[in-house]
Amino acid sequence: MTISQNVSLKPYNTFGLDAKARWFAAFDSKETLREILESDAWKNVPHMILGGGSNVLLTKDFDGLVLKNEIKGIHTVKEDDDHVYVQAGAGENWHSFVQYCIAQNLSGLENLSLIPGNVGASPMQNIGAYGVEIKDTFYELSAYHMNDHATVNFNNEACDFGYRESVFKRQYKGQFAILSVIYRLNKNIVLTPLTGR
């Protein structure tokens, strides 16, 4: 784990704004994140979790520690007759993950391709497009409470999804780092032909 000083965040936000972080570190596991946050050196330092940087507007330098989520990995958790439950690390690129699911002939996320950002932001924002929202395929997520240092699982109901929002934008804002997300996807892609109005 390397913690750097005075790091430009220009490569880490889609607006390309050249704000700086006083300190910057990337984490690729819950253990690395815990090691940083439990260290006495960082207990009283403001911190910000950064994913794909697509919903962040950096208007000034951040006088604290920016933690870049780079948790990767995609695997099947379980399946039944009709569905496959796929878990993705929060640091996975969202569009690449959607493409992976399509390549596996799993449906449910295809309308959400090309949305910028990472997997971890998908339930936080309840992203949506063309009549589909994350809440339609979301099964469960795992998140790390940054003050209590506990891992908590949230199901669909616990996320309290609304239009482009969830509990992570309201009462739990800034409290959790999302580690991974499980989606309940259909086994067979059904193509619906487009028709005129």
C-alpha positions as semicolon CSV with decimal commas, in nm:
position;residue;x (nm);y (nm);z (nm)
1;M;0,000;0,000;0,000
2;T;0,140;0,338;-0,103
3;I;0,005;0,671;0,018
4;S;0,114;0,960;-0,204
5;Q;0,103;1,334;-0,139
6;N;-0,031;1,619;-0,353
7;V;-0,176;1,396;-0,624
8;S;-0,366;1,540;-0,920
9;L;-0,714;1,392;-0,950
10;K;-0,744;1,490;-1,316
11;P;-0,709;1,128;-1,442
12;Y;-0,968;1,011;-1,189
13;N;-1,272;1,222;-1,279
14;T;-1,463;1,228;-1,606
15;F;-1,476;1,610;-1,615
16;G;-1,094;1,610;-1,618
17;L;-1,073;1,877;-1,349
18;D;-0,725;1,923;-1,209
19;A;-0,802;1,930;-0,837
20;K;-0,545;1,781;-0,604
21;A;-0,567;1,541;-0,311
22;R;-0,340;1,616;-0,018
23;W;-0,300;1,237;0,019
24;F;-0,401;0,960;-0,218
25;A;-0,409;0,581;-0,197
26;A;-0,570;0,300;-0,393
27;F;-0,717;-0,010;-0,230
28;D;-0,795;-0,342;-0,397
29;S;-0,940;-0,531;-0,101
30;K;-1,135;-0,481;0,219
31;E;-0,822;-0,569;0,415
32;T;-0,620;-0,289;0,254
33;L;-0,899;-0,040;0,318
34;R;-0,924;-0,152;0,681
35;E;-0,548;-0,120;0,726
36;I;-0,559;0,241;0,609
37;L;-0,866;0,348;0,804
38;E;-0,762;0,180;1,130
39;S;-0,418;0,343;1,124
40;D;-0,372;0,611;1,389
41;A;-0,216;0,835;1,124
42;W;-0,548;0,867;0,936
43;K;-0,811;0,851;1,211
44;N;-0,877;1,224;1,222
45;V;-0,809;1,301;0,858
46;P;-1,107;1,365;0,625
47;H;-1,138;1,096;0,360
48;M;-1,329;1,047;0,036
49;I;-1,395;0,727;-0,155
50;L;-1,349;0,764;-0,531
51;G;-1,474;0,514;-0,788
52;G;-1,490;0,590;-1,159
53;G;-1,520;0,964;-1,101
54;S;-1,826;1,005;-1,321
55;N;-2,056;1,161;-1,061
56;V;-1,797;1,380;-0,894
57;L;-1,749;1,752;-0,951
58;L;-1,417;1,855;-0,798
59;T;-1,444;2,230;-0,744
60;K;-1,134;2,260;-0,526
61;D;-0,843;2,064;-0,382
62;F;-0,930;1,801;-0,122
63;D;-0,744;1,858;0,204
64;G;-0,761;1,498;0,315
65;L;-0,713;1,139;0,200
66;V;-0,870;1,023;-0,127
67;L;-0,916;0,646;-0,139
68;K;-0,951;0,503;-0,492
69;N;-1,162;0,187;-0,504
70;E;-0,992;-0,070;-0,726
71;I;-1,156;-0,390;-0,598
72;K;-1,188;-0,621;-0,899
73;G;-1,325;-0,965;-0,975
74;I;-1,636;-1,115;-1,136
75;H;-1,778;-1,455;-1,046
76;T;-2,101;-1,650;-1,016
77;V;-2,231;-1,683;-0,660
78;K;-2,522;-1,920;-0,731
79;E;-2,786;-2,001;-0,987
80;D;-3,134;-2,147;-1,017
81;D;-3,345;-2,263;-1,311
82;D;-3,394;-1,912;-1,449
83;H;-3,128;-1,689;-1,295
84;V;-2,757;-1,650;-1,236
85;Y;-2,635;-1,442;-0,943
86;V;-2,317;-1,262;-1,049
87;Q;-2,093;-1,077;-0,805
88;A;-1,864;-0,797;-0,925
89;G;-1,603;-0,600;-0,736
90;A;-1,696;-0,236;-0,683
91;G;-1,388;-0,121;-0,874
92;E;-1,487;-0,298;-1,197
93;N;-1,567;-0,069;-1,488
94;W;-1,946;-0,069;-1,532
95;H;-1,963;-0,089;-1,911
96;S;-1,703;-0,369;-1,920
97;F;-1,908;-0,560;-1,664
98;V;-2,225;-0,523;-1,873
99;Q;-2,035;-0,649;-2,177
100;Y;-1,912;-0,947;-1,975
101;C;-2,271;-1,036;-1,878
102;I;-2,390;-1,011;-2,238
103;A;-2,104;-1,238;-2,349
104;Q;-2,222;-1,493;-2,092
105;N;-2,576;-1,474;-2,237
106;L;-2,708;-1,318;-1,918
107;S;-2,972;-1,048;-1,951
108;G;-3,103;-0,768;-1,737
109;L;-2,826;-0,510;-1,765
110;E;-2,795;-0,463;-2,142
111;N;-3,003;-0,142;-2,144
112;L;-2,751;0,007;-1,901
113;S;-2,443;-0,029;-2,121
114;L;-2,223;0,275;-2,189
115;I;-2,310;0,437;-1,855
116;P;-1,981;0,575;-1,720
117;G;-1,844;0,482;-1,381
118;N;-1,775;0,169;-1,181
119;V;-1,988;-0,113;-1,043
120;G;-1,984;0,032;-0,690
121;A;-2,173;0,342;-0,801
122;S;-2,456;0,148;-0,967
123;P;-2,662;0,084;-0,650
124;M;-2,553;0,409;-0,491
125;Q;-2,707;0,605;-0,779
126;N;-2,968;0,344;-0,878
127;I;-2,851;0,404;-1,233
128;G;-3,106;0,362;-1,509
129;A;-3,177;0,396;-1,880
130;Y;-3,447;0,294;-2,128
131;G;-3,695;0,187;-1,862
132;V;-3,452;-0,023;-1,659
133;E;-3,299;0,062;-1,322
134;I;-3,046;-0,120;-1,109
135;K;-3,314;-0,203;-0,851
136;D;-3,467;-0,438;-1,113
137;T;-3,166;-0,672;-1,110
138;F;-2,998;-0,584;-0,782
139;Y;-2,975;-0,867;-0,528
140;E;-2,727;-0,768;-0,257
141;L;-2,416;-0,565;-0,185
142;S;-2,137;-0,578;0,068
143;A;-2,014;-0,250;0,217
144;Y;-1,752;-0,146;0,471
145;H;-1,852;0,099;0,744
146;M;-1,559;0,339;0,763
147;N;-1,606;0,437;1,127
148;D;-1,725;0,111;1,282
149;H;-1,489;-0,100;1,065
150;A;-1,766;-0,355;1,010
151;T;-1,881;-0,523;0,689
152;V;-2,255;-0,492;0,630
153;N;-2,471;-0,659;0,363
154;F;-2,762;-0,468;0,210
155;N;-3,045;-0,636;0,020
156;N;-3,279;-0,459;-0,220
157;E;-3,518;-0,343;0,050
158;A;-3,239;-0,214;0,276
159;C;-3,105;0,006;-0,007
160;D;-3,441;0,188;-0,025
161;F;-3,397;0,273;-0,391
162;G;-3,556;0,582;-0,539
163;Y;-3,513;0,770;-0,865
164;R;-3,131;0,792;-0,900
165;E;-3,083;0,754;-0,527
166;S;-3,047;0,511;-0,239
167;V;-2,970;0,514;0,132
168;F;-2,606;0,573;0,039
169;K;-2,695;0,920;-0,089
170;R;-2,914;1,001;0,211
171;Q;-2,879;0,876;0,569
172;Y;-2,563;0,674;0,501
173;K;-2,391;0,933;0,285
174;G;-2,013;0,917;0,332
175;Q;-2,032;0,633;0,584
176;F;-1,978;0,325;0,367
177;A;-1,739;0,205;0,100
178;I;-1,912;-0,043;-0,130
179;L;-1,697;-0,353;-0,177
180;S;-1,897;-0,572;-0,417
181;V;-2,241;-0,603;-0,572
182;I;-2,447;-0,912;-0,663
183;Y;-2,694;-0,894;-0,955
184;R;-2,975;-1,141;-1,029
185;L;-2,960;-1,191;-1,404
186;N;-3,173;-1,391;-1,646
187;K;-3,012;-1,693;-1,807
188;N;-3,137;-1,627;-2,157
189;I;-3,126;-1,299;-2,345
190;V;-3,459;-1,223;-2,508
191;L;-3,437;-0,970;-2,788
192;T;-3,744;-0,754;-2,833
193;P;-3,781;-0,606;-3,183
194;L;-3,819;-0,234;-3,205
195;T;-4,153;-0,116;-3,337
196;G;-4,275;0,220;-3,456
197;R;-4,510;0,428;-3,247
